[in-house]
Amino acid sequence: PDPPGQDLSLYRPFEEPGWPRPAVRAFLSEVQADPVVGPILRRTPPGFTANHAPFAPLGAEPD
């Protein structure tokens, strides 16, 4: 969860029964280490989360 006062969630909290947080974090660590996917993920601004996706221009070229 986000620290108090910094939650910008547009959705209600929920628990995914098949993916506990530790399993998701392990999966993300593995994906981020991939030599093809890792550089793409590192281009994402640090403060950008799924909550910001509606504000991202579609089809925009990266700087």
PyMOL commands that set and color helices and strands:
alter all, ss='L'
color gray80, all
select helices_A, chain A and resi 21-33+37-42+50-55
alter helices_A, ss='H'
color red, helices_A
deselect
rebuild
show_as cartoon
